[in-house]
Amino acid sequence: MKRILILSLTLLLLLGLCACGAQEPEPAPTEAEVTEAPTEALTEESVAGTYESTLWFLDETITLNPNTSYTSSDGTKGTYSIYSARTVIMDPVYDSDPDRQYIFTGDSLLDTTGWVFDEDDEFGLAFSPDANGMTSQTFQDCIIGGKMPGSKYGWIALILENDGSFELRLGDRYTTSIDIAETFEGTYSYADSILTLSYDGQDYPLSVTDDGRIMFLEYRKVA
């Protein structure tokens, strides 16, 4: 039975290969879709600070300066602009580095550029938990020839089970195959638009939009 389950998950992941492609910005969630809205108008002074990626397998630090310049721990530099009451867009110096767009929640930045779980592999459904916050869905995302910010990998998959367990896989996607390099297992819960992954004794909350997109690339303000 376990062998059948593994084969089924592998088939789902391979079927979802077509969902990965070159990095193209996706439409950002509307300002009403993400909770914890700032109560004051967004300014360079209020958004300035140092932000760190929140998930345990990611390691990136972004510093926004009051003069609209920014730096990232991966060496990227450029300027940022406040696009609306809650949207920040970073424009790197080099054209080879794509622009990155974020929703500012008051104490964190949510990346909306492309690293978002927007639909599952089996049906193309958004995150769809039952009344108990449980679901059985597999999500994946990747950038061909690129890397997830803060990671050495360009492919990620999140497998949620009805029993409240999850499996998270990291690796790289090729034309007809996936190289799975790391796997993490834990439990999850969902309430009030927050999907919480519990791994190795720690909780990692992920914001979920009104239309069911899981925003897993978040940067918390630390200074």
Z-matrix of the N, CA and C atoms (Angstrom, degrees):
N
C 1 1.461
C 2 1.524 1 110.57
N 3 1.365 2 115.85 1 -41.86
C 4 1.466 3 119.67 2 179.98
C 5 1.513 4 110.16 3 -63.66
N 6 1.362 5 116.25 4 -39.16
C 7 1.458 6 119.86 5 179.45
C 8 1.523 7 110.44 6 -62.94
N 9 1.346 8 116.66 7 -39.86
C 10 1.458 9 120.56 8 178.78
C 11 1.517 10 110.61 9 -63.09
N 12 1.356 11 117.10 10 -41.92
C 13 1.464 12 121.61 11 179.80
C 14 1.515 13 110.90 12 -62.49
N 15 1.350 14 116.70 13 -43.71
C 16 1.461 15 120.88 14 -179.26
C 17 1.523 16 110.08 15 -63.22
N 18 1.339 17 116.20 16 -43.84
C 19 1.456 18 119.76 17 179.35
C 20 1.518 19 111.44 18 -63.29
N 21 1.341 20 116.38 19 -37.91
C 22 1.462 21 120.50 20 179.92
C 23 1.519 22 110.92 21 -65.24
N 24 1.352 23 116.69 22 -43.67
C 25 1.459 24 120.44 23 179.73
C 26 1.526 25 110.50 24 -64.29
N 27 1.328 26 115.88 25 -41.23
C 28 1.461 27 119.68 26 179.26
C 29 1.518 28 110.99 27 -62.27
N 30 1.350 29 116.49 28 -41.90
C 31 1.460 30 120.27 29 178.29
C 32 1.518 31 111.00 30 -61.95
N 33 1.346 32 116.65 31 -42.52
C 34 1.464 33 120.01 32 179.16
C 35 1.518 34 111.08 33 -60.51
N 36 1.332 35 116.20 34 -42.22
C 37 1.459 36 120.09 35 -178.91
C 38 1.523 37 111.00 36 -65.87
N 39 1.330 38 116.44 37 -40.89
C 40 1.457 39 119.29 38 179.45
C 41 1.516 40 111.05 39 -67.91
N 42 1.332 41 117.02 40 -38.19
C 43 1.455 42 119.97 41 177.64
C 44 1.520 43 111.57 42 -63.77
N 45 1.341 44 115.45 43 -26.34
C 46 1.454 45 119.21 44 -178.60
C 47 1.508 46 113.91 45 -86.23
N 48 1.327 47 117.84 46 4.97
C 49 1.464 48 120.10 47 -178.81
C 50 1.517 49 112.34 48 -58.29
N 51 1.314 50 116.88 49 -33.99
C 52 1.457 51 119.21 50 -176.34
C 53 1.515 52 112.19 51 -67.07
N 54 1.341 53 117.72 52 -13.19
C 55 1.461 54 120.34 53 -179.98
C 56 1.512 55 111.54 54 -76.52
N 57 1.343 56 116.60 55 -14.57
C 58 1.457 57 119.93 56 -178.01
C 59 1.509 58 109.80 57 -94.94
N 60 1.326 59 115.36 58 145.85
C 61 1.452 60 118.16 59 179.97
C 62 1.497 61 111.39 60 -165.19
N 63 1.305 62 115.96 61 -164.62
C 64 1.455 63 120.44 62 177.55
C 65 1.515 64 109.14 63 -65.70
N 66 1.316 65 115.78 64 154.65
C 67 1.463 66 119.81 65 -175.34
C 68 1.517 67 110.74 66 -71.40
N 69 1.326 68 115.86 67 116.06
C 70 1.448 69 122.17 68 177.75
C 71 1.521 70 108.16 69 -132.45
N 72 1.326 71 119.11 70 128.06
C 73 1.462 72 120.60 71 -179.71
C 74 1.519 73 111.31 72 -58.60
N 75 1.348 74 115.66 73 134.50
C 76 1.450 75 120.97 74 175.37
C 77 1.520 76 109.14 75 -94.69
N 78 1.344 77 117.94 76 157.61
C 79 1.460 78 118.91 77 176.94
C 80 1.519 79 110.80 78 -57.27
N 81 1.312 80 116.28 79 130.78
C 82 1.463 81 119.80 80 -179.31
C 83 1.516 82 109.80 81 -73.11
N 84 1.345 83 117.18 82 151.45
C 85 1.465 84 119.35 83 174.79
C 86 1.527 85 110.00 84 -60.14
N 87 1.313 86 116.65 85 149.40
C 88 1.452 87 118.97 86 175.26
C 89 1.512 88 109.04 87 -67.71
N 90 1.315 89 116.59 88 161.36
C 91 1.450 90 120.23 89 -175.30
C 92 1.522 91 112.22 90 -63.13
N 93 1.335 92 117.58 91 -22.67
C 94 1.459 93 120.39 92 -179.89
C 95 1.518 94 112.20 93 -83.03
N 96 1.340 95 117.00 94 -9.42
C 97 1.454 96 119.94 95 -173.87
C 98 1.523 97 113.51 96 -82.90
N 99 1.319 98 118.19 97 -19.94
C 100 1.452 99 121.86 98 -177.98
C 101 1.516 100 108.96 99 -114.30
N 102 1.323 101 116.95 100 132.60
C 103 1.463 102 121.30 101 -175.29
C 104 1.520 103 111.70 102 -77.50
N 105 1.321 104 116.55 103 -180.00
C 106 1.463 105 124.76 104 176.74
C 107 1.530 106 111.30 105 63.01
N 108 1.307 107 117.18 106 47.83
C 109 1.467 108 120.60 107 -179.21
C 110 1.520 109 111.27 108 -68.33
N 111 1.343 110 117.64 109 141.40
C 112 1.462 111 119.83 110 174.54
C 113 1.528 112 110.37 111 -61.25
N 114 1.299 113 115.92 112 145.60
C 115 1.468 114 120.08 113 -178.93
C 116 1.519 115 111.62 114 -90.58
N 117 1.333 116 118.49 115 -11.33
C 118 1.451 117 122.06 116 179.48
C 119 1.526 118 109.88 117 -120.22
N 120 1.325 119 115.85 118 160.38
C 121 1.460 120 120.77 119 179.64
C 122 1.525 121 109.68 120 -60.93
N 123 1.311 122 115.77 121 141.49
C 124 1.456 123 121.44 122 -178.59
C 125 1.526 124 109.91 123 -77.47
N 126 1.318 125 116.89 124 129.52
C 127 1.463 126 122.88 125 177.76
C 128 1.522 127 108.90 126 -131.07
N 129 1.332 128 116.05 127 167.62
C 130 1.459 129 120.07 128 177.59
C 131 1.534 130 110.78 129 -60.33
N 132 1.324 131 116.52 130 -36.52
C 133 1.456 132 119.87 131 -179.38
C 134 1.530 133 111.92 132 -68.19
N 135 1.328 134 116.94 133 -37.63
C 136 1.465 135 119.13 134 -177.56
C 137 1.525 136 112.71 135 -76.95
N 138 1.329 137 117.48 136 -28.79
C 139 1.452 138 120.04 137 -178.86
C 140 1.526 139 112.01 138 -89.25
N 141 1.323 140 117.67 139 -19.16
C 142 1.464 141 121.35 140 -177.57
C 143 1.522 142 110.87 141 -61.00
N 144 1.331 143 115.40 142 142.63
C 145 1.461 144 120.46 143 178.62
C 146 1.517 145 110.85 144 153.59
N 147 1.328 146 114.98 145 -174.17
C 148 1.460 147 122.12 146 179.23
C 149 1.518 148 109.28 147 -109.50
N 150 1.326 149 116.38 148 131.36
C 151 1.456 150 123.01 149 -176.42
C 152 1.531 151 109.47 150 -123.56
N 153 1.334 152 115.68 151 139.33
C 154 1.459 153 120.60 152 178.80
C 155 1.522 154 110.43 153 -122.44
N 156 1.338 155 116.72 154 141.70
C 157 1.457 156 120.96 155 177.57
C 158 1.522 157 109.41 156 -61.89
N 159 1.335 158 116.72 157 143.40
C 160 1.469 159 120.81 158 -169.00
C 161 1.523 160 114.55 159 -96.36
N 162 1.318 161 119.72 160 -23.88
C 163 1.458 162 120.59 161 -177.93
C 164 1.529 163 111.39 162 -78.15
N 165 1.318 164 116.69 163 147.48
C 166 1.454 165 122.50 164 -170.37
C 167 1.525 166 113.65 165 -64.64
N 168 1.319 167 118.82 166 -24.65
C 169 1.462 168 121.29 167 -176.24
C 170 1.527 169 112.36 168 -98.10
N 171 1.330 170 117.69 169 3.91
C 172 1.464 171 121.98 170 178.85
C 173 1.519 172 110.51 171 -112.19
N 174 1.304 173 116.52 172 146.49
C 175 1.467 174 120.76 173 -178.00
C 176 1.526 175 109.58 174 -144.08
N 177 1.320 176 115.51 175 85.17
C 178 1.463 177 120.48 176 176.30
C 179 1.518 178 109.43 177 -139.28
N 180 1.311 179 115.52 178 139.54
C 181 1.459 180 122.36 179 176.55
C 182 1.528 181 108.68 180 -121.19
N 183 1.323 182 116.26 181 131.74
C 184 1.456 183 122.37 182 178.34
C 185 1.522 184 108.96 183 -119.87
N 186 1.319 185 117.40 184 131.20
C 187 1.459 186 122.15 185 178.03
C 188 1.528 187 109.50 186 -116.64
N 189 1.330 188 115.56 187 120.10
C 190 1.462 189 121.76 188 175.58
C 191 1.520 190 108.46 189 -101.84
N 192 1.318 191 117.23 190 127.60
C 193 1.462 192 122.19 191 -179.31
C 194 1.523 193 110.53 192 -100.71
N 195 1.343 194 117.33 193 152.73
C 196 1.476 195 120.34 194 -179.45
C 197 1.522 196 114.00 195 -59.87
N 198 1.347 197 117.68 196 -21.70
C 199 1.469 198 120.17 197 -179.24
C 200 1.528 199 112.64 198 -86.78
N 201 1.339 200 117.50 199 13.12
C 202 1.469 201 127.43 200 177.99
C 203 1.529 202 114.02 201 75.82
N 204 1.323 203 118.45 202 9.62
C 205 1.464 204 119.70 203 171.85
C 206 1.526 205 109.03 204 -88.74
N 207 1.329 206 116.31 205 158.04
C 208 1.469 207 119.66 206 177.08
C 209 1.522 208 109.78 207 -145.45
N 210 1.307 209 115.69 208 157.07
C 211 1.461 210 122.68 209 174.15
C 212 1.518 211 108.51 210 -136.00
N 213 1.331 212 115.28 211 150.66
C 214 1.460 213 121.60 212 176.47
C 215 1.520 214 108.85 213 -122.81
N 216 1.327 215 116.93 214 153.28
C 217 1.459 216 120.86 215 -178.44
C 218 1.524 217 112.48 216 -65.80
N 219 1.334 218 118.34 217 -14.34
C 220 1.459 219 120.32 218 176.76
C 221 1.522 220 112.17 219 -85.56
N 222 1.348 221 116.41 220 2.74
C 223 1.461 222 121.04 221 177.88
C 224 1.515 223 114.75 222 98.41
N 225 1.320 224 117.80 223 -6.78
C 226 1.457 225 120.91 224 179.36
C 227 1.522 226 110.93 225 -71.41
N 228 1.327 227 116.21 226 137.78
C 229 1.458 228 122.30 227 177.52
C 230 1.525 229 109.20 228 -135.16
N 231 1.320 230 115.24 229 156.22
C 232 1.451 231 119.20 230 177.83
C 233 1.508 232 110.83 231 171.68
N 234 1.320 233 115.90 232 -154.67
C 235 1.454 234 121.41 233 178.03
C 236 1.528 235 109.38 234 -123.71
N 237 1.323 236 115.13 235 159.42
C 238 1.457 237 119.74 236 177.14
C 239 1.522 238 109.09 237 -125.94
N 240 1.315 239 115.39 238 158.06
C 241 1.455 240 120.70 239 178.25
C 242 1.512 241 109.39 240 -136.34
N 243 1.327 242 115.33 241 150.82
C 244 1.466 243 121.56 242 176.72
C 245 1.516 244 106.80 243 -92.19
N 246 1.326 245 115.22 244 110.74
C 247 1.463 246 120.05 245 -173.30
C 248 1.528 247 112.21 246 -83.85
N 249 1.335 248 116.09 247 -35.48
C 250 1.462 249 120.67 248 178.84
C 251 1.520 250 107.53 249 -151.17
N 252 1.312 251 116.68 250 -166.50
C 253 1.464 252 120.17 251 -177.17
C 254 1.517 253 112.63 252 -61.34
N 255 1.345 254 117.68 253 -21.40
C 256 1.454 255 119.10 254 -176.86
C 257 1.519 256 113.79 255 -137.95
N 258 1.292 257 119.58 256 5.45
C 259 1.457 258 121.52 257 -174.64
C 260 1.525 259 111.10 258 -110.36
N 261 1.342 260 115.56 259 130.78
C 262 1.460 261 122.94 260 177.35
C 263 1.529 262 107.74 261 -119.60
N 264 1.329 263 116.89 262 129.27
C 265 1.461 264 121.77 263 179.25
C 266 1.525 265 108.84 264 -116.87
N 267 1.340 266 116.76 265 128.09
C 268 1.457 267 122.07 266 179.66
C 269 1.520 268 109.59 267 -102.74
N 270 1.316 269 115.77 268 127.69
C 271 1.457 270 123.37 269 -178.04
C 272 1.526 271 108.56 270 -113.81
N 273 1.330 272 118.17 271 104.24
C 274 1.465 273 120.14 272 -178.09
C 275 1.519 274 112.47 273 -71.13
N 276 1.332 275 115.81 274 159.46
C 277 1.459 276 121.57 275 -178.90
C 278 1.519 277 110.78 276 -62.76
N 279 1.346 278 116.18 277 -44.31
C 280 1.463 279 120.37 278 -175.37
C 281 1.527 280 110.34 279 -91.22
N 282 1.313 281 116.24 280 133.17
C 283 1.459 282 121.29 281 -178.61
C 284 1.528 283 111.63 282 -64.54
N 285 1.331 284 117.10 283 -21.69
C 286 1.465 285 119.96 284 -179.96
C 287 1.526 286 111.76 285 -70.09
N 288 1.333 287 117.54 286 -20.36
C 289 1.457 288 121.76 287 176.54
C 290 1.527 289 108.66 288 -92.85
N 291 1.331 290 118.40 289 124.05
C 292 1.468 291 119.94 290 -176.03
C 293 1.521 292 112.78 291 -70.96
N 294 1.321 293 115.91 292 151.96
C 295 1.463 294 120.26 293 171.20
C 296 1.527 295 108.96 294 -61.92
N 297 1.325 296 116.04 295 151.25
C 298 1.457 297 120.90 296 177.33
C 299 1.520 298 108.85 297 -126.84
N 300 1.309 299 115.81 298 137.48
C 301 1.464 300 121.76 299 -175.52
C 302 1.527 301 110.05 300 -118.66
N 303 1.336 302 115.84 301 138.93
C 304 1.459 303 121.17 302 -175.55
C 305 1.528 304 111.20 303 -134.23
N 306 1.315 305 114.63 304 152.42
C 307 1.452 306 121.92 305 167.17
C 308 1.530 307 107.21 306 -100.35
N 309 1.315 308 117.45 307 127.02
C 310 1.471 309 122.30 308 178.80
C 311 1.524 310 108.67 309 -92.95
N 312 1.345 311 117.02 310 123.47
C 313 1.463 312 121.37 311 -175.56
C 314 1.521 313 113.63 312 -101.18
N 315 1.319 314 116.82 313 -2.87
C 316 1.457 315 120.20 314 -176.97
C 317 1.510 316 111.91 315 116.14
N 318 1.345 317 116.44 316 -37.94
C 319 1.464 318 120.00 317 176.71
C 320 1.523 319 112.19 318 -136.91
N 321 1.327 320 117.33 319 8.50
C 322 1.452 321 119.77 320 178.29
C 323 1.519 322 110.69 321 -155.64
N 324 1.345 323 115.05 322 166.64
C 325 1.460 324 123.29 323 175.61
C 326 1.523 325 108.45 324 -116.92
N 327 1.333 326 117.26 325 129.92
C 328 1.456 327 122.91 326 176.96
C 329 1.519 328 108.82 327 -105.98
N 330 1.333 329 116.95 328 118.44
C 331 1.454 330 121.53 329 -179.02
C 332 1.528 331 109.92 330 -73.68
N 333 1.326 332 117.25 331 124.08
C 334 1.467 333 121.89 332 179.13
C 335 1.522 334 111.86 333 -116.00
N 336 1.339 335 118.32 334 9.83
C 337 1.452 336 121.90 335 -173.05
C 338 1.521 337 112.22 336 -65.92
N 339 1.294 338 118.27 337 -39.41
C 340 1.459 339 120.47 338 -177.14
C 341 1.507 340 113.27 339 -177.54
N 342 1.340 341 116.98 340 -22.67
C 343 1.458 342 121.10 341 -179.69
C 344 1.518 343 109.49 342 -85.21
N 345 1.338 344 113.95 343 78.89
C 346 1.467 345 122.37 344 -178.20
C 347 1.524 346 108.25 345 -142.26
N 348 1.326 347 117.78 346 138.00
C 349 1.460 348 120.54 347 171.92
C 350 1.524 349 107.85 348 -86.07
N 351 1.334 350 116.40 349 102.85
C 352 1.459 351 118.80 350 -174.49
C 353 1.524 352 113.90 351 -102.93
N 354 1.347 353 118.75 352 -25.32
C 355 1.454 354 120.14 353 177.95
C 356 1.527 355 110.50 354 -155.67
N 357 1.336 356 116.14 355 152.72
C 358 1.456 357 119.38 356 -177.78
C 359 1.530 358 111.14 357 -80.10
N 360 1.348 359 115.15 358 167.92
C 361 1.453 360 120.56 359 -175.16
C 362 1.524 361 113.13 360 -78.74
N 363 1.330 362 116.66 361 -28.93
C 364 1.457 363 119.20 362 -172.51
C 365 1.524 364 113.49 363 -80.30
N 366 1.330 365 117.38 364 -46.35
C 367 1.459 366 120.84 365 -174.34
C 368 1.532 367 114.00 366 -119.09
N 369 1.325 368 117.30 367 -10.72
C 370 1.457 369 119.49 368 -173.73
C 371 1.514 370 112.27 369 76.92
N 372 1.343 371 116.13 370 26.26
C 373 1.460 372 121.41 371 179.86
C 374 1.517 373 111.09 372 -90.92
N 375 1.316 374 116.35 373 148.01
C 376 1.458 375 120.86 374 170.00
C 377 1.529 376 108.64 375 -69.93
N 378 1.312 377 117.25 376 171.51
C 379 1.461 378 121.82 377 176.60
C 380 1.522 379 108.85 378 -53.65
N 381 1.344 380 116.71 379 122.37
C 382 1.463 381 121.33 380 -171.89
C 383 1.527 382 110.95 381 -133.71
N 384 1.331 383 118.18 382 74.73
C 385 1.466 384 120.61 383 -179.00
C 386 1.525 385 111.78 384 -73.30
N 387 1.347 386 116.30 385 155.95
C 388 1.460 387 119.97 386 175.09
C 389 1.528 388 109.66 387 -84.06
N 390 1.335 389 116.66 388 -169.68
C 391 1.464 390 120.97 389 -176.30
C 392 1.526 391 112.54 390 -62.73
N 393 1.328 392 116.80 391 -21.12
C 394 1.470 393 121.52 392 178.89
C 395 1.527 394 112.42 393 -95.98
N 396 1.322 395 116.45 394 4.32
C 397 1.459 396 119.85 395 179.54
C 398 1.518 397 114.00 396 81.39
N 399 1.345 398 117.35 397 13.69
C 400 1.458 399 121.45 398 -177.34
C 401 1.527 400 110.21 399 -104.89
N 402 1.336 401 115.71 400 154.74
C 403 1.452 402 121.30 401 176.95
C 404 1.522 403 109.42 402 -158.19
N 405 1.302 404 116.53 403 165.57
C 406 1.462 405 122.41 404 173.14
C 407 1.525 406 107.08 405 -124.94
N 408 1.323 407 115.66 406 92.17
C 409 1.459 408 121.64 407 -176.06
C 410 1.521 409 110.73 408 -143.83
N 411 1.316 410 116.11 409 150.10
C 412 1.453 411 122.85 410 176.87
C 413 1.525 412 109.01 411 -120.32
N 414 1.325 413 115.56 412 126.25
C 415 1.467 414 122.00 413 179.09
C 416 1.517 415 108.71 414 -118.90
N 417 1.323 416 116.01 415 148.42
C 418 1.456 417 119.25 416 173.10
C 419 1.523 418 109.59 417 -148.57
N 420 1.319 419 114.62 418 159.38
C 421 1.459 420 121.61 419 178.76
C 422 1.516 421 107.76 420 -151.45
N 423 1.321 422 116.75 421 148.98
C 424 1.461 423 119.38 422 177.47
C 425 1.521 424 110.36 423 -162.65
N 426 1.310 425 115.09 424 161.92
C 427 1.455 426 123.33 425 173.03
C 428 1.525 427 106.82 426 -125.60
N 429 1.320 428 117.10 427 116.96
C 430 1.455 429 120.48 428 179.95
C 431 1.528 430 108.80 429 -67.89
N 432 1.326 431 115.65 430 123.89
C 433 1.453 432 120.22 431 179.14
C 434 1.512 433 114.05 432 77.70
N 435 1.340 434 117.87 433 5.02
C 436 1.456 435 121.27 434 179.33
C 437 1.514 436 111.81 435 -123.04
N 438 1.307 437 116.52 436 178.71
C 439 1.453 438 122.10 437 -179.75
C 440 1.523 439 109.61 438 -128.38
N 441 1.307 440 115.62 439 146.20
C 442 1.455 441 121.09 440 173.86
C 443 1.524 442 108.77 441 -67.05
N 444 1.322 443 119.22 442 133.86
C 445 1.461 444 120.37 443 179.60
C 446 1.530 445 111.97 444 -53.81
N 447 1.322 446 116.38 445 127.78
C 448 1.456 447 120.86 446 -179.41
C 449 1.506 448 114.16 447 84.68
N 450 1.343 449 118.02 448 7.21
C 451 1.460 450 121.77 449 -177.18
C 452 1.520 451 109.63 450 -137.27
N 453 1.326 452 115.75 451 158.19
C 454 1.465 453 120.15 452 174.97
C 455 1.519 454 111.47 453 -93.59
N 456 1.337 455 116.46 454 4.46
C 457 1.462 456 121.19 455 -177.93
C 458 1.527 457 111.57 456 -111.57
N 459 1.328 458 115.22 457 157.83
C 460 1.453 459 120.36 458 -179.51
C 461 1.508 460 114.12 459 -116.28
N 462 1.346 461 117.34 460 9.44
C 463 1.475 462 121.46 461 -179.06
C 464 1.529 463 109.32 462 -139.75
N 465 1.337 464 115.70 463 140.35
C 466 1.458 465 121.71 464 179.48
C 467 1.520 466 108.92 465 -142.02
N 468 1.325 467 117.05 466 142.15
C 469 1.463 468 122.18 467 176.51
C 470 1.525 469 109.15 468 -136.16
N 471 1.327 470 115.82 469 139.48
C 472 1.462 471 122.26 470 177.30
C 473 1.521 472 107.95 471 -123.24
N 474 1.325 473 116.36 472 119.46
C 475 1.462 474 122.95 473 -179.05
C 476 1.523 475 108.23 474 -110.23
N 477 1.322 476 116.68 475 114.69
C 478 1.463 477 122.63 476 179.63
C 479 1.519 478 108.96 477 -105.24
N 480 1.354 479 116.26 478 134.88
C 481 1.462 480 121.40 479 -179.81
C 482 1.527 481 110.46 480 -113.94
N 483 1.337 482 115.92 481 155.79
C 484 1.462 483 121.40 482 -178.55
C 485 1.519 484 113.60 483 -64.37
N 486 1.331 485 117.98 484 -19.33
C 487 1.463 486 120.53 485 -179.99
C 488 1.530 487 112.88 486 -84.72
N 489 1.341 488 117.12 487 5.62
C 490 1.458 489 120.82 488 178.59
C 491 1.512 490 114.36 489 88.28
N 492 1.316 491 118.45 490 9.28
C 493 1.464 492 121.68 491 177.19
C 494 1.521 493 110.34 492 -98.90
N 495 1.318 494 115.91 493 156.91
C 496 1.458 495 120.39 494 174.92
C 497 1.513 496 110.45 495 -136.92
N 498 1.321 497 114.89 496 158.03
C 499 1.458 498 122.34 497 171.18
C 500 1.515 499 107.12 498 -132.00
N 501 1.321 500 116.61 499 129.76
C 502 1.454 501 121.95 500 179.59
C 503 1.524 502 108.32 501 -117.42
N 504 1.314 503 115.91 502 128.29
C 505 1.459 504 121.55 503 -176.75
C 506 1.527 505 110.36 504 -119.70
N 507 1.335 506 115.49 505 142.41
C 508 1.458 507 122.55 506 177.49
C 509 1.519 508 109.19 507 -126.67
N 510 1.308 509 115.91 508 147.73
C 511 1.453 510 120.01 509 177.58
C 512 1.510 511 111.03 510 173.51
N 513 1.325 512 115.21 511 -150.58
C 514 1.457 513 121.60 512 179.77
C 515 1.517 514 109.95 513 -132.86
N 516 1.313 515 115.50 514 145.22
C 517 1.451 516 121.76 515 179.78
C 518 1.515 517 109.86 516 -105.82
N 519 1.328 518 115.02 517 135.20
C 520 1.456 519 121.09 518 176.27
C 521 1.527 520 108.57 519 -115.27
N 522 1.305 521 117.54 520 -173.47
C 523 1.459 522 120.94 521 -173.22
C 524 1.527 523 112.56 522 -56.62
N 525 1.318 524 117.09 523 -46.06
C 526 1.468 525 119.92 524 -176.92
C 527 1.522 526 113.28 525 -127.24
N 528 1.311 527 117.74 526 11.90
C 529 1.465 528 119.06 527 -177.15
C 530 1.522 529 110.95 528 -150.45
N 531 1.324 530 114.55 529 166.48
C 532 1.460 531 122.57 530 176.83
C 533 1.522 532 108.76 531 -125.88
N 534 1.310 533 117.12 532 129.67
C 535 1.460 534 122.80 533 176.36
C 536 1.526 535 108.08 534 -98.66
N 537 1.338 536 117.28 535 102.91
C 538 1.461 537 121.71 536 -179.48
C 539 1.525 538 108.67 537 -84.14
N 540 1.338 539 116.78 538 115.97
C 541 1.465 540 121.69 539 -174.76
C 542 1.524 541 112.76 540 -99.40
N 543 1.335 542 117.74 541 -35.84
C 544 1.466 543 121.11 542 -178.82
C 545 1.526 544 109.92 543 -140.02
N 546 1.343 545 115.06 544 145.65
C 547 1.462 546 120.98 545 179.07
C 548 1.525 547 108.83 546 -135.18
N 549 1.339 548 115.98 547 134.60
C 550 1.459 549 122.26 548 177.92
C 551 1.528 550 108.91 549 -124.94
N 552 1.341 551 116.28 550 143.27
C 553 1.453 552 120.93 551 179.16
C 554 1.522 553 110.07 552 -126.87
N 555 1.330 554 116.02 553 145.77
C 556 1.454 555 120.55 554 179.04
C 557 1.513 556 110.30 555 -169.75
N 558 1.316 557 116.68 556 -157.57
C 559 1.458 558 122.16 557 178.52
C 560 1.525 559 109.16 558 -123.53
N 561 1.341 560 115.30 559 164.87
C 562 1.460 561 118.92 560 179.91
C 563 1.520 562 110.11 561 -141.91
N 564 1.331 563 114.88 562 162.07
C 565 1.461 564 122.35 563 173.68
C 566 1.524 565 107.86 564 -146.17
N 567 1.335 566 115.86 565 160.96
C 568 1.457 567 119.62 566 -179.31
C 569 1.520 568 110.01 567 -140.14
N 570 1.326 569 116.03 568 130.93
C 571 1.463 570 122.09 569 176.27
C 572 1.521 571 108.70 570 -163.94
N 573 1.336 572 115.72 571 142.41
C 574 1.472 573 122.15 572 173.37
C 575 1.530 574 112.71 573 52.60
N 576 1.334 575 116.26 574 46.94
C 577 1.472 576 122.95 575 176.11
C 578 1.518 577 113.40 576 65.17
N 579 1.332 578 117.26 577 21.94
C 580 1.463 579 121.67 578 176.98
C 581 1.527 580 109.04 579 -125.39
N 582 1.333 581 116.11 580 121.39
C 583 1.454 582 122.70 581 172.52
C 584 1.526 583 107.33 582 -96.90
N 585 1.328 584 116.67 583 114.95
C 586 1.467 585 121.13 584 -175.86
C 587 1.519 586 110.20 585 -104.28
N 588 1.334 587 115.44 586 119.30
C 589 1.459 588 121.45 587 173.46
C 590 1.517 589 108.26 588 -94.02
N 591 1.330 590 116.69 589 127.87
C 592 1.468 591 121.55 590 178.36
C 593 1.523 592 107.91 591 -108.79
N 594 1.331 593 114.79 592 118.32
C 595 1.459 594 120.15 593 -176.94
C 596 1.524 595 110.06 594 -139.96
N 597 1.308 596 116.66 595 129.89
C 598 1.467 597 122.99 596 175.17
C 599 1.527 598 111.54 597 53.46
N 600 1.341 599 116.59 598 41.19
C 601 1.457 600 121.61 599 175.32
C 602 1.508 601 115.23 600 81.96
N 603 1.338 602 118.47 601 3.57
C 604 1.454 603 121.62 602 -179.63
C 605 1.531 604 110.24 603 -122.26
N 606 1.337 605 115.87 604 150.29
C 607 1.459 606 121.73 605 177.43
C 608 1.528 607 110.31 606 -102.88
N 609 1.322 608 115.34 607 138.81
C 610 1.459 609 121.68 608 -178.58
C 611 1.530 610 108.61 609 -128.75
N 612 1.342 611 118.02 610 98.44
C 613 1.465 612 121.11 611 -178.12
C 614 1.523 613 112.68 612 -78.08
N 615 1.332 614 115.75 613 137.24
C 616 1.456 615 122.69 614 176.96
C 617 1.525 616 108.26 615 -121.13
N 618 1.320 617 117.01 616 132.05
C 619 1.461 618 121.43 617 179.16
C 620 1.528 619 110.14 618 -75.55
N 621 1.337 620 115.94 619 140.43
C 622 1.463 621 122.19 620 177.30
C 623 1.529 622 108.06 621 -120.51
N 624 1.323 623 116.83 622 128.62
C 625 1.462 624 120.74 623 -178.73
C 626 1.526 625 110.59 624 -75.32
N 627 1.320 626 115.39 625 169.00
C 628 1.463 627 120.56 626 179.99
C 629 1.521 628 112.56 627 -60.06
N 630 1.335 629 116.65 628 -29.59
C 631 1.462 630 119.29 629 -179.85
C 632 1.526 631 112.79 630 -95.35
N 633 1.345 632 117.03 631 15.10
C 634 1.454 633 120.96 632 169.65
C 635 1.510 634 116.72 633 86.69
N 636 1.324 635 118.48 634 18.72
C 637 1.457 636 120.31 635 175.62
C 638 1.523 637 110.35 636 -88.77
N 639 1.324 638 115.95 637 132.47
C 640 1.464 639 121.78 638 -178.76
C 641 1.524 640 108.80 639 -92.73
N 642 1.335 641 116.03 640 117.12
C 643 1.464 642 121.89 641 -178.28
C 644 1.534 643 108.34 642 -94.07
N 645 1.322 644 116.10 643 92.58
C 646 1.462 645 118.65 644 -172.57
C 647 1.523 646 114.31 645 -93.04
N 648 1.329 647 118.13 646 -10.42
C 649 1.467 648 120.18 647 -179.69
C 650 1.524 649 108.27 648 -101.58
N 651 1.331 650 115.56 649 94.02
C 652 1.472 651 121.68 650 -175.54
C 653 1.539 652 109.10 651 -122.08
N 654 1.329 653 114.39 652 144.69
C 655 1.466 654 121.30 653 177.99
C 656 1.519 655 108.54 654 -122.18
N 657 1.325 656 115.43 655 119.27
C 658 1.468 657 120.84 656 -178.76
C 659 1.523 658 109.69 657 -91.41
N 660 1.334 659 115.82 658 136.98
C 661 1.464 660 121.05 659 179.03
C 662 1.518 661 109.93 660 -73.04
N 663 1.334 662 116.79 661 123.65
C 664 1.465 663 121.38 662 -176.93
C 665 1.522 664 112.28 663 -115.42
N 666 1.318 665 118.20 664 -12.29
C 667 1.473 666 120.50 665 179.53
C 668 1.525 667 109.37 666 -160.48
